[in-house]
């Protein structure tokens, strides 16, 4: 039985090359689901930002309406 030999990849401490297949392998130990958690956190952040923008749009529209009303009442005097 042949043992696999891994060759370090220069400049990438978490990568090795499998000498028999030539494949590059990631040796960094990351807990399962880490990428999915990061993606969900990013999605939540994007959703929060969208919600904030919607609130700001609504507030700006209300301010615009109030300013128009104020100007109309000032011009009527």
HTML snippet that shows the backbone in 3Dmol.js (N, CA, C, O; Angstrom):
<script src="https://3Dmol.org/build/3Dmol-min.js"></script>
<div id="view" style="width:600px;height:400px;position:relative"></div>
<script>
const pdb = `
ATOM      1  N   UNK A   1       0.846  -1.178   0.000  1.00  0.00           N
ATOM      2  CA  UNK A   1       0.000   0.000   0.000  1.00  0.00           C
ATOM      3  C   UNK A   1       0.891   1.241   0.000  1.00  0.00           C
ATOM      4  O   UNK A   1       1.839   1.332   0.781  1.00  0.00           O
ATOM      5  N   UNK A   2       0.589   2.176  -0.861  1.00  0.00           N
ATOM      6  CA  UNK A   2       1.416   3.373  -0.938  1.00  0.00           C
ATOM      7  C   UNK A   2       0.829   4.448  -0.048  1.00  0.00           C
ATOM      8  O   UNK A   2      -0.387   4.619   0.032  1.00  0.00           O
ATOM      9  N   UNK A   3       1.722   5.174   0.626  1.00  0.00           N
ATOM     10  CA  UNK A   3       1.252   6.267   1.477  1.00  0.00           C
ATOM     11  C   UNK A   3       1.207   7.542   0.634  1.00  0.00           C
ATOM     12  O   UNK A   3       2.036   7.748  -0.252  1.00  0.00           O
ATOM     13  N   UNK A   4       0.239   8.376   0.925  1.00  0.00           N
ATOM     14  CA  UNK A   4       0.109   9.628   0.182  1.00  0.00           C
ATOM     15  C   UNK A   4       1.173  10.595   0.671  1.00  0.00           C
ATOM     16  O   UNK A   4       1.440  10.697   1.869  1.00  0.00           O
ATOM     17  N   UNK A   5       1.768  11.293  -0.264  1.00  0.00           N
ATOM     18  CA  UNK A   5       2.734  12.325   0.071  1.00  0.00           C
ATOM     19  C   UNK A   5       2.127  13.665  -0.288  1.00  0.00           C
ATOM     20  O   UNK A   5       1.580  13.853  -1.374  1.00  0.00           O
ATOM     21  N   UNK A   6       2.233  14.570   0.630  1.00  0.00           N
ATOM     22  CA  UNK A   6       1.718  15.916   0.404  1.00  0.00           C
ATOM     23  C   UNK A   6       2.875  16.890   0.345  1.00  0.00           C
ATOM     24  O   UNK A   6       3.779  16.856   1.181  1.00  0.00           O
ATOM     25  N   UNK A   7       2.838  17.755  -0.647  1.00  0.00           N
ATOM     26  CA  UNK A   7       3.887  18.741  -0.851  1.00  0.00           C
ATOM     27  C   UNK A   7       3.298  20.116  -0.527  1.00  0.00           C
ATOM     28  O   UNK A   7       2.276  20.498  -1.098  1.00  0.00           O
ATOM     29  N   UNK A   8       3.931  20.863   0.380  1.00  0.00           N
ATOM     30  CA  UNK A   8       3.414  22.199   0.710  1.00  0.00           C
ATOM     31  C   UNK A   8       3.399  23.103  -0.528  1.00  0.00           C
ATOM     32  O   UNK A   8       4.286  23.026  -1.378  1.00  0.00           O
ATOM     33  N   UNK A   9       2.379  23.956  -0.613  1.00  0.00           N
ATOM     34  CA  UNK A   9       2.268  24.921  -1.707  1.00  0.00           C
ATOM     35  C   UNK A   9       2.900  26.223  -1.225  1.00  0.00           C
ATOM     36  O   UNK A   9       2.488  26.788  -0.211  1.00  0.00           O
ATOM     37  N   UNK A  10       3.910  26.695  -1.967  1.00  0.00           N
ATOM     38  CA  UNK A  10       4.627  27.917  -1.578  1.00  0.00           C
ATOM     39  C   UNK A  10       3.670  29.097  -1.451  1.00  0.00           C
ATOM     40  O   UNK A  10       2.827  29.331  -2.317  1.00  0.00           O
ATOM     41  N   UNK A  11       3.818  29.837  -0.349  1.00  0.00           N
ATOM     42  CA  UNK A  11       3.024  31.037  -0.141  1.00  0.00           C
ATOM     43  C   UNK A  11       1.614  30.782   0.367  1.00  0.00           C
ATOM     44  O   UNK A  11       0.855  31.728   0.578  1.00  0.00           O
ATOM     45  N   UNK A  12       1.250  29.512   0.568  1.00  0.00           N
ATOM     46  CA  UNK A  12      -0.089  29.171   1.042  1.00  0.00           C
ATOM     47  C   UNK A  12       0.036  28.107   2.136  1.00  0.00           C
ATOM     48  O   UNK A  12       0.044  26.911   1.845  1.00  0.00           O
ATOM     49  N   UNK A  13       0.134  28.546   3.393  1.00  0.00           N
ATOM     50  CA  UNK A  13       0.387  27.591   4.473  1.00  0.00           C
ATOM     51  C   UNK A  13      -0.723  26.561   4.693  1.00  0.00           C
ATOM     52  O   UNK A  13      -0.473  25.513   5.289  1.00  0.00           O
ATOM     53  N   UNK A  14      -1.916  26.832   4.235  1.00  0.00           N
ATOM     54  CA  UNK A  14      -3.029  25.900   4.451  1.00  0.00           C
ATOM     55  C   UNK A  14      -3.281  24.981   3.251  1.00  0.00           C
ATOM     56  O   UNK A  14      -4.250  24.223   3.247  1.00  0.00           O
ATOM     57  N   UNK A  15      -2.410  25.046   2.228  1.00  0.00           N
ATOM     58  CA  UNK A  15      -2.607  24.225   1.041  1.00  0.00           C
ATOM     59  C   UNK A  15      -1.442  23.257   0.846  1.00  0.00           C
ATOM     60  O   UNK A  15      -0.286  23.589   1.109  1.00  0.00           O
ATOM     61  N   UNK A  16      -1.775  22.048   0.376  1.00  0.00           N
ATOM     62  CA  UNK A  16      -0.768  21.048   0.014  1.00  0.00           C
ATOM     63  C   UNK A  16      -1.168  20.427  -1.318  1.00  0.00           C
ATOM     64  O   UNK A  16      -2.338  20.441  -1.702  1.00  0.00           O
ATOM     65  N   UNK A  17      -0.167  19.877  -2.019  1.00  0.00           N
ATOM     66  CA  UNK A  17      -0.435  19.180  -3.274  1.00  0.00           C
ATOM     67  C   UNK A  17      -0.257  17.686  -3.035  1.00  0.00           C
ATOM     68  O   UNK A  17       0.752  17.249  -2.482  1.00  0.00           O
ATOM     69  N   UNK A  18      -1.250  16.914  -3.457  1.00  0.00           N
ATOM     70  CA  UNK A  18      -1.175  15.454  -3.389  1.00  0.00           C
ATOM     71  C   UNK A  18      -0.231  15.005  -4.500  1.00  0.00           C
ATOM     72  O   UNK A  18      -0.502  15.228  -5.680  1.00  0.00           O
ATOM     73  N   UNK A  19       0.888  14.364  -4.116  1.00  0.00           N
ATOM     74  CA  UNK A  19       1.907  14.013  -5.106  1.00  0.00           C
ATOM     75  C   UNK A  19       1.429  12.957  -6.102  1.00  0.00           C
ATOM     76  O   UNK A  19       1.937  12.898  -7.221  1.00  0.00           O
ATOM     77  N   UNK A  20       0.468  12.131  -5.718  1.00  0.00           N
ATOM     78  CA  UNK A  20       0.018  11.093  -6.649  1.00  0.00           C
ATOM     79  C   UNK A  20      -1.014  11.609  -7.651  1.00  0.00           C
ATOM     80  O   UNK A  20      -0.996  11.192  -8.809  1.00  0.00           O
ATOM     81  N   UNK A  21      -1.909  12.502  -7.238  1.00  0.00           N
ATOM     82  CA  UNK A  21      -2.953  12.982  -8.152  1.00  0.00           C
ATOM     83  C   UNK A  21      -2.690  14.395  -8.655  1.00  0.00           C
ATOM     84  O   UNK A  21      -3.243  14.807  -9.674  1.00  0.00           O
ATOM     85  N   UNK A  22      -1.849  15.136  -7.944  1.00  0.00           N
ATOM     86  CA  UNK A  22      -1.586  16.520  -8.322  1.00  0.00           C
ATOM     87  C   UNK A  22      -2.627  17.494  -7.796  1.00  0.00           C
ATOM     88  O   UNK A  22      -2.536  18.695  -8.048  1.00  0.00           O
ATOM     89  N   UNK A  23      -3.619  16.983  -7.064  1.00  0.00           N
ATOM     90  CA  UNK A  23      -4.700  17.822  -6.543  1.00  0.00           C
ATOM     91  C   UNK A  23      -4.184  18.735  -5.434  1.00  0.00           C
ATOM     92  O   UNK A  23      -3.305  18.359  -4.659  1.00  0.00           O
ATOM     93  N   UNK A  24      -4.744  19.931  -5.375  1.00  0.00           N
ATOM     94  CA  UNK A  24      -4.452  20.865  -4.293  1.00  0.00           C
ATOM     95  C   UNK A  24      -5.502  20.637  -3.209  1.00  0.00           C
ATOM     96  O   UNK A  24      -6.700  20.612  -3.489  1.00  0.00           O
ATOM     97  N   UNK A  25      -5.043  20.471  -1.977  1.00  0.00           N
ATOM     98  CA  UNK A  25      -5.942  20.199  -0.851  1.00  0.00           C
ATOM     99  C   UNK A  25      -5.817  21.288   0.193  1.00  0.00           C
ATOM    100  O   UNK A  25      -4.726  21.794   0.456  1.00  0.00           O
ATOM    101  N   UNK A  26      -6.935  21.639   0.781  1.00  0.00           N
ATOM    102  CA  UNK A  26      -6.960  22.611   1.868  1.00  0.00           C
ATOM    103  C   UNK A  26      -6.835  21.848   3.174  1.00  0.00           C
ATOM    104  O   UNK A  26      -7.637  20.955   3.452  1.00  0.00           O
ATOM    105  N   UNK A  27      -5.836  22.191   3.978  1.00  0.00           N
ATOM    106  CA  UNK A  27      -5.621  21.500   5.246  1.00  0.00           C
ATOM    107  C   UNK A  27      -6.090  22.325   6.440  1.00  0.00           C
ATOM    108  O   UNK A  27      -5.953  21.893   7.584  1.00  0.00           O
ATOM    109  N   UNK A  28      -6.640  23.507   6.182  1.00  0.00           N
ATOM    110  CA  UNK A  28      -7.100  24.369   7.265  1.00  0.00           C
ATOM    111  C   UNK A  28      -8.286  23.721   7.962  1.00  0.00           C
ATOM    112  O   UNK A  28      -9.261  23.326   7.323  1.00  0.00           O
ATOM    113  N   UNK A  29      -8.189  23.622   9.254  1.00  0.00           N
ATOM    114  CA  UNK A  29      -9.270  23.014  10.031  1.00  0.00           C
ATOM    115  C   UNK A  29     -10.347  24.058  10.309  1.00  0.00           C
ATOM    116  O   UNK A  29     -10.157  24.960  11.125  1.00  0.00           O
ATOM    117  N   UNK A  30     -11.476  23.924   9.620  1.00  0.00           N
ATOM    118  CA  UNK A  30     -12.612  24.815   9.863  1.00  0.00           C
ATOM    119  C   UNK A  30     -13.802  23.965  10.256  1.00  0.00           C
ATOM    120  O   UNK A  30     -14.039  22.907   9.673  1.00  0.00           O
ATOM    121  N   UNK A  31     -14.535  24.420  11.226  1.00  0.00           N
ATOM    122  CA  UNK A  31     -15.706  23.643  11.662  1.00  0.00           C
ATOM    123  C   UNK A  31     -16.720  23.493  10.534  1.00  0.00           C
ATOM    124  O   UNK A  31     -16.882  24.409   9.727  1.00  0.00           O
ATOM    125  N   UNK A  32     -17.394  22.372  10.466  1.00  0.00           N
ATOM    126  CA  UNK A  32     -18.428  22.189   9.437  1.00  0.00           C
ATOM    127  C   UNK A  32     -19.514  23.255   9.559  1.00  0.00           C
ATOM    128  O   UNK A  32     -19.911  23.634  10.661  1.00  0.00           O
ATOM    129  N   UNK A  33     -19.975  23.719   8.430  1.00  0.00           N
ATOM    130  CA  UNK A  33     -21.060  24.701   8.430  1.00  0.00           C
ATOM    131  C   UNK A  33     -20.598  26.136   8.558  1.00  0.00           C
ATOM    132  O   UNK A  33     -21.427  27.046   8.572  1.00  0.00           O
ATOM    133  N   UNK A  34     -19.291  26.366   8.653  1.00  0.00           N
ATOM    134  CA  UNK A  34     -18.784  27.723   8.827  1.00  0.00           C
ATOM    135  C   UNK A  34     -19.173  28.611   7.648  1.00  0.00           C
ATOM    136  O   UNK A  34     -19.597  29.750   7.844  1.00  0.00           O
ATOM    137  N   UNK A  35     -19.032  28.103   6.438  1.00  0.00           N
ATOM    138  CA  UNK A  35     -19.368  28.900   5.251  1.00  0.00           C
ATOM    139  C   UNK A  35     -20.861  29.216   5.224  1.00  0.00           C
ATOM    140  O   UNK A  35     -21.257  30.333   4.890  1.00  0.00           O
ATOM    141  N   UNK A  36     -21.678  28.243   5.571  1.00  0.00           N
ATOM    142  CA  UNK A  36     -23.131  28.465   5.573  1.00  0.00           C
ATOM    143  C   UNK A  36     -23.514  29.514   6.619  1.00  0.00           C
ATOM    144  O   UNK A  36     -24.371  30.361   6.368  1.00  0.00           O
ATOM    145  N   UNK A  37     -22.880  29.454   7.783  1.00  0.00           N
ATOM    146  CA  UNK A  37     -23.172  30.447   8.829  1.00  0.00           C
ATOM    147  C   UNK A  37     -22.785  31.839   8.358  1.00  0.00           C
ATOM    148  O   UNK A  37     -23.527  32.800   8.561  1.00  0.00           O
ATOM    149  N   UNK A  38     -21.616  31.944   7.727  1.00  0.00           N
ATOM    150  CA  UNK A  38     -21.159  33.249   7.233  1.00  0.00           C
ATOM    151  C   UNK A  38     -22.106  33.777   6.165  1.00  0.00           C
ATOM    152  O   UNK A  38     -22.406  34.970   6.138  1.00  0.00           O
ATOM    153  N   UNK A  39     -22.579  32.900   5.286  1.00  0.00           N
ATOM    154  CA  UNK A  39     -23.511  33.309   4.230  1.00  0.00           C
ATOM    155  C   UNK A  39     -24.837  33.783   4.830  1.00  0.00           C
ATOM    156  O   UNK A  39     -25.398  34.787   4.390  1.00  0.00           O
ATOM    157  N   UNK A  40     -25.335  33.053   5.841  1.00  0.00           N
ATOM    158  CA  UNK A  40     -26.593  33.473   6.483  1.00  0.00           C
ATOM    159  C   UNK A  40     -26.422  34.815   7.187  1.00  0.00           C
ATOM    160  O   UNK A  40     -27.319  35.657   7.141  1.00  0.00           O
ATOM    161  N   UNK A  41     -25.274  35.020   7.839  1.00  0.00           N
ATOM    162  CA  UNK A  41     -25.022  36.295   8.509  1.00  0.00           C
ATOM    163  C   UNK A  41     -24.975  37.432   7.494  1.00  0.00           C
ATOM    164  O   UNK A  41     -25.503  38.516   7.740  1.00  0.00           O
ATOM    165  N   UNK A  42     -24.337  37.174   6.347  1.00  0.00           N
ATOM    166  CA  UNK A  42     -24.263  38.194   5.295  1.00  0.00           C
ATOM    167  C   UNK A  42     -25.655  38.478   4.739  1.00  0.00           C
ATOM    168  O   UNK A  42     -26.003  39.635   4.504  1.00  0.00           O
ATOM    169  N   UNK A  43     -26.453  37.429   4.528  1.00  0.00           N
ATOM    170  CA  UNK A  43     -27.821  37.605   4.031  1.00  0.00           C
ATOM    171  C   UNK A  43     -28.656  38.426   5.007  1.00  0.00           C
ATOM    172  O   UNK A  43     -29.425  39.294   4.595  1.00  0.00           O
ATOM    173  N   UNK A  44     -28.503  38.147   6.314  1.00  0.00           N
ATOM    174  CA  UNK A  44     -29.234  38.918   7.336  1.00  0.00           C
ATOM    175  C   UNK A  44     -28.818  40.382   7.293  1.00  0.00           C
ATOM    176  O   UNK A  44     -29.654  41.280   7.402  1.00  0.00           O
ATOM    177  N   UNK A  45     -27.518  40.613   7.133  1.00  0.00           N
ATOM    178  CA  UNK A  45     -27.030  41.988   7.092  1.00  0.00           C
ATOM    179  C   UNK A  45     -27.593  42.727   5.874  1.00  0.00           C
ATOM    180  O   UNK A  45     -27.989  43.887   5.983  1.00  0.00           O
ATOM    181  N   UNK A  46     -27.629  42.066   4.729  1.00  0.00           N
ATOM    182  CA  UNK A  46     -28.185  42.673   3.514  1.00  0.00           C
ATOM    183  C   UNK A  46     -29.668  42.967   3.713  1.00  0.00           C
ATOM    184  O   UNK A  46     -30.147  44.034   3.329  1.00  0.00           O
ATOM    185  N   UNK A  47     -30.396  42.024   4.314  1.00  0.00           N
ATOM    186  CA  UNK A  47     -31.827  42.246   4.574  1.00  0.00           C
ATOM    187  C   UNK A  47     -32.035  43.429   5.516  1.00  0.00           C
ATOM    188  O   UNK A  47     -32.945  44.234   5.317  1.00  0.00           O
ATOM    189  N   UNK A  48     -31.188  43.534   6.543  1.00  0.00           N
ATOM    190  CA  UNK A  48     -31.288  44.661   7.476  1.00  0.00           C
ATOM    191  C   UNK A  48     -31.018  45.985   6.760  1.00  0.00           C
ATOM    192  O   UNK A  48     -31.709  46.976   6.993  1.00  0.00           O
ATOM    193  N   UNK A  49     -30.017  45.993   5.898  1.00  0.00           N
ATOM    194  CA  UNK A  49     -29.700  47.217   5.157  1.00  0.00           C
ATOM    195  C   UNK A  49     -30.836  47.604   4.220  1.00  0.00           C
ATOM    196  O   UNK A  49     -31.158  48.785   4.090  1.00  0.00           O
ATOM    197  N   UNK A  50     -31.449  46.613   3.563  1.00  0.00           N
ATOM    198  CA  UNK A  50     -32.596  46.903   2.693  1.00  0.00           C
ATOM    199  C   UNK A  50     -33.735  47.505   3.492  1.00  0.00           C
ATOM    200  O   UNK A  50     -34.378  48.459   3.055  1.00  0.00           O
ATOM    201  N   UNK A  51     -33.978  46.947   4.659  1.00  0.00           N
ATOM    202  CA  UNK A  51     -35.039  47.460   5.522  1.00  0.00           C
ATOM    203  C   UNK A  51     -34.735  48.899   5.945  1.00  0.00           C
ATOM    204  O   UNK A  51     -35.623  49.751   5.946  1.00  0.00           O
ATOM    205  N   UNK A  52     -33.485  49.161   6.303  1.00  0.00           N
ATOM    206  CA  UNK A  52     -33.091  50.513   6.695  1.00  0.00           C
ATOM    207  C   UNK A  52     -33.290  51.497   5.549  1.00  0.00           C
ATOM    208  O   UNK A  52     -33.757  52.615   5.767  1.00  0.00           O
ATOM    209  N   UNK A  53     -32.944  51.095   4.341  1.00  0.00           N
ATOM    210  CA  UNK A  53     -33.112  51.967   3.176  1.00  0.00           C
ATOM    211  C   UNK A  53     -34.595  52.240   2.937  1.00  0.00           C
ATOM    212  O   UNK A  53     -34.973  53.366   2.617  1.00  0.00           O
ATOM    213  N   UNK A  54     -35.432  51.222   3.091  1.00  0.00           N
ATOM    214  CA  UNK A  54     -36.876  51.422   2.925  1.00  0.00           C
ATOM    215  C   UNK A  54     -37.414  52.426   3.938  1.00  0.00           C
ATOM    216  O   UNK A  54     -38.234  53.278   3.596  1.00  0.00           O
ATOM    217  N   UNK A  55     -36.956  52.328   5.178  1.00  0.00           N
ATOM    218  CA  UNK A  55     -37.391  53.272   6.216  1.00  0.00           C
ATOM    219  C   UNK A  55     -36.927  54.683   5.866  1.00  0.00           C
ATOM    220  O   UNK A  55     -37.687  55.643   5.994  1.00  0.00           O
ATOM    221  N   UNK A  56     -35.679  54.802   5.423  1.00  0.00           N
ATOM    222  CA  UNK A  56     -35.161  56.120   5.048  1.00  0.00           C
ATOM    223  C   UNK A  56     -35.935  56.717   3.872  1.00  0.00           C
ATOM    224  O   UNK A  56     -36.200  57.919   3.848  1.00  0.00           O
ATOM    225  N   UNK A  57     -36.294  55.886   2.904  1.00  0.00           N
ATOM    226  CA  UNK A  57     -37.091  56.367   1.767  1.00  0.00           C
ATOM    227  C   UNK A  57     -38.434  56.902   2.248  1.00  0.00           C
ATOM    228  O   UNK A  57     -38.883  57.968   1.827  1.00  0.00           O
ATOM    229  N   UNK A  58     -39.054  56.155   3.123  1.00  0.00           N
ATOM    230  CA  UNK A  58     -40.355  56.570   3.649  1.00  0.00           C
ATOM    231  C   UNK A  58     -40.231  57.878   4.426  1.00  0.00           C
ATOM    232  O   UNK A  58     -41.054  58.782   4.277  1.00  0.00           O
ATOM    233  N   UNK A  59     -39.194  57.969   5.257  1.00  0.00           N
ATOM    234  CA  UNK A  59     -38.978  59.196   6.032  1.00  0.00           C
ATOM    235  C   UNK A  59     -38.729  60.389   5.113  1.00  0.00           C
ATOM    236  O   UNK A  59     -39.254  61.477   5.348  1.00  0.00           O
ATOM    237  N   UNK A  60     -37.928  60.183   4.069  1.00  0.00           N
ATOM    238  CA  UNK A  60     -37.646  61.280   3.134  1.00  0.00           C
ATOM    239  C   UNK A  60     -38.917  61.715   2.411  1.00  0.00           C
ATOM    240  O   UNK A  60     -39.127  62.906   2.184  1.00  0.00           O
ATOM    241  N   UNK A  61     -39.750  60.767   2.056  1.00  0.00           N
ATOM    242  CA  UNK A  61     -41.005  61.103   1.391  1.00  0.00           C
ATOM    243  C   UNK A  61     -41.895  61.922   2.321  1.00  0.00           C
ATOM    244  O   UNK A  61     -42.521  62.895   1.900  1.00  0.00           O
ATOM    245  N   UNK A  62     -41.942  61.521   3.584  1.00  0.00           N
ATOM    246  CA  UNK A  62     -42.751  62.259   4.557  1.00  0.00           C
ATOM    247  C   UNK A  62     -42.204  63.672   4.756  1.00  0.00           C
ATOM    248  O   UNK A  62     -42.969  64.634   4.820  1.00  0.00           O
ATOM    249  N   UNK A  63     -40.893  63.795   4.852  1.00  0.00           N
ATOM    250  CA  UNK A  63     -40.274  65.115   5.007  1.00  0.00           C
ATOM    251  C   UNK A  63     -40.579  65.990   3.794  1.00  0.00           C
ATOM    252  O   UNK A  63     -40.885  67.174   3.935  1.00  0.00           O
ATOM    253  N   UNK A  64     -40.494  65.405   2.612  1.00  0.00           N
ATOM    254  CA  UNK A  64     -40.774  66.140   1.380  1.00  0.00           C
ATOM    255  C   UNK A  64     -42.220  66.645   1.370  1.00  0.00           C
ATOM    256  O   UNK A  64     -42.480  67.791   1.004  1.00  0.00           O
ATOM    257  N   UNK A  65     -43.143  65.795   1.769  1.00  0.00           N
ATOM    258  CA  UNK A  65     -44.556  66.183   1.826  1.00  0.00           C
ATOM    259  C   UNK A  65     -44.766  67.302   2.841  1.00  0.00           C
ATOM    260  O   UNK A  65     -45.488  68.262   2.570  1.00  0.00           O
ATOM    261  N   UNK A  66     -44.145  67.184   3.993  1.00  0.00           N
ATOM    262  CA  UNK A  66     -44.284  68.228   5.022  1.00  0.00           C
ATOM    263  C   UNK A  66     -43.702  69.558   4.542  1.00  0.00           C
ATOM    264  O   UNK A  66     -44.277  70.617   4.791  1.00  0.00           O
ATOM    265  N   UNK A  67     -42.567  69.499   3.856  1.00  0.00           N
ATOM    266  CA  UNK A  67     -41.972  70.736   3.334  1.00  0.00           C
ATOM    267  C   UNK A  67     -42.869  71.385   2.282  1.00  0.00           C
ATOM    268  O   UNK A  67     -43.025  72.606   2.270  1.00  0.00           O
ATOM    269  N   UNK A  68     -43.460  70.577   1.401  1.00  0.00           N
ATOM    270  CA  UNK A  68     -44.374  71.123   0.395  1.00  0.00           C
ATOM    271  C   UNK A  68     -45.567  71.795   1.068  1.00  0.00           C
ATOM    272  O   UNK A  68     -45.977  72.887   0.673  1.00  0.00           O
ATOM    273  N   UNK A  69     -46.116  71.144   2.075  1.00  0.00           N
ATOM    274  CA  UNK A  69     -47.260  71.693   2.812  1.00  0.00           C
ATOM    275  C   UNK A  69     -46.860  73.004   3.482  1.00  0.00           C
ATOM    276  O   UNK A  69     -47.606  73.982   3.432  1.00  0.00           O
ATOM    277  N   UNK A  70     -45.707  73.024   4.095  1.00  0.00           N
ATOM    278  CA  UNK A  70     -45.211  74.233   4.764  1.00  0.00           C
ATOM    279  C   UNK A  70     -45.052  75.366   3.768  1.00  0.00           C
ATOM    280  O   UNK A  70     -45.445  76.496   4.056  1.00  0.00           O
ATOM    281  N   UNK A  71     -44.485  75.090   2.606  1.00  0.00           N
ATOM    282  CA  UNK A  71     -44.301  76.110   1.592  1.00  0.00           C
ATOM    283  C   UNK A  71     -45.645  76.612   1.038  1.00  0.00           C
ATOM    284  O   UNK A  71     -45.812  77.805   0.784  1.00  0.00           O
ATOM    285  N   UNK A  72     -46.583  75.704   0.858  1.00  0.00           N
ATOM    286  CA  UNK A  72     -47.910  76.104   0.364  1.00  0.00           C
ATOM    287  C   UNK A  72     -48.614  77.019   1.361  1.00  0.00           C
ATOM    288  O   UNK A  72     -49.217  78.017   0.968  1.00  0.00           O
ATOM    289  N   UNK A  73     -48.543  76.686   2.638  1.00  0.00           N
ATOM    290  CA  UNK A  73     -49.214  77.529   3.644  1.00  0.00           C
ATOM    291  C   UNK A  73     -48.503  78.856   3.788  1.00  0.00           C
ATOM    292  O   UNK A  73     -49.139  79.870   4.077  1.00  0.00           O
ATOM    293  N   UNK A  74     -47.195  78.869   3.592  1.00  0.00           N
ATOM    294  CA  UNK A  74     -46.447  80.140   3.677  1.00  0.00           C
ATOM    295  C   UNK A  74     -46.788  81.035   2.492  1.00  0.00           C
ATOM    296  O   UNK A  74     -46.901  82.252   2.636  1.00  0.00           O
ATOM    297  N   UNK A  75     -46.952  80.425   1.320  1.00  0.00           N
ATOM    298  CA  UNK A  75     -47.279  81.204   0.112  1.00  0.00           C
ATOM    299  C   UNK A  75     -48.724  81.702   0.127  1.00  0.00           C
ATOM    300  O   UNK A  75     -49.036  82.705  -0.515  1.00  0.00           O
ATOM    301  N   UNK A  76     -49.605  81.017   0.849  1.00  0.00           N
ATOM    302  CA  UNK A  76     -51.004  81.434   0.929  1.00  0.00           C
ATOM    303  C   UNK A  76     -51.189  82.641   1.839  1.00  0.00           C
ATOM    304  O   UNK A  76     -52.230  83.292   1.757  1.00  0.00           O
ATOM    305  N   UNK A  77     -50.273  82.959   2.666  1.00  0.00           N
ATOM    306  CA  UNK A  77     -50.401  84.077   3.606  1.00  0.00           C
ATOM    307  C   UNK A  77     -50.175  85.404   2.968  1.00  0.00           C
ATOM    308  O   UNK A  77     -50.252  86.432   3.639  1.00  0.00           O
TER     309      UNK A  77
END
`;
const viewer = $3Dmol.createViewer("view");
viewer.addModel(pdb, "pdb");
viewer.setStyle({}, {cartoon: {color: "spectrum"}});
viewer.zoomTo();
viewer.render();
</script>
